[in-house]
Amino acid sequence: MPLLSLSLAAALAATTQAGPAPSQAFDETLVLGAGRASVEQALEPRCDSLQAVSPPTAGFPLAREQETHLVCTGFTFDSGARLDAAVFTLADGALVQIEARGDTAPLTAHAGDSVTFQDWTAYPAAGLMLDSAAGTAHILSADGLHTNLFAWHNPLLDGEPLDYPPLDVSIPPEVRPGASLETLMPEIEAACPVVQVREIDPPGLPTQPATQTQINCFGYAVAGFERKIEFVFGDGQLVLAWILTGRGESDRLQAAMDAAYGMPVYAGDSFRFYEDGRIALRFDKPEILVIEQSLGAGYIDQLNGAEASD
């Protein structure tokens, strides 16, 4: 269970790429957002084999209706460097992520400065992450950075089937508002493949604690995908937790949460609250919120007040 000391997503999102994007190492025309035909045209001459995998229903967080994974084996760069395999993931017809294994040196040629966190090397200007332990490289879109998709490994890269966890929106047992950091920390460490500890100074919680600690859990299987959970503690007690989601799955999650929790107690453009304010689905910044009930009720009052003043 590795322990990280800084925010990988924040580091990756810190600056803007100048010069060629890492994806253009595959082909100068290949950029995130490209359509399937353009991606296939760029890859077909260079891959020993190219296979398209399109699940019957979307489960990838950035895909609303359709996802396609183009699995390339034996890719050769202009330099002669070779990749064992790479998976190019398209959400609703647009390229949003690349994961590759092999000689990834050409991807870093114009990637700018790097920051290292144990097994990870992040290139903030390029949206590029190298995982030395797995021997993989990830190229991510902005939405992929928010969802922390660098912590997800596409099984198609290993020739394994794409098998998402069930779309179960039950709250993880480690997410218990009111429980102490001392009690939950061993449970979080046991449940999470990667854990990051951050001290937030000054604290920003509405409870106005003297101290605020955030425990970030990467790779927890919940709500149909391996996700990041942000546990936020005030004065050593869990106040709330955010489960990060993707823009493409809001409709799927809303349907699942309506079925699991019943009619929402509040439904607006940015939030949908359930269970007397204890659980919410957020749309403007895709997340699931679990919060102490009285604080959730306070958020609902604020939202209702903002709508009344409009």
Summary of the structure (lengths in Angstrom):
residues: 310
radius of gyration: 20.4
end to end distance: 47.8
largest distance: 63.0
contacts: 1022
relative contact order: 0.12
helix: 25%
strand: 34%
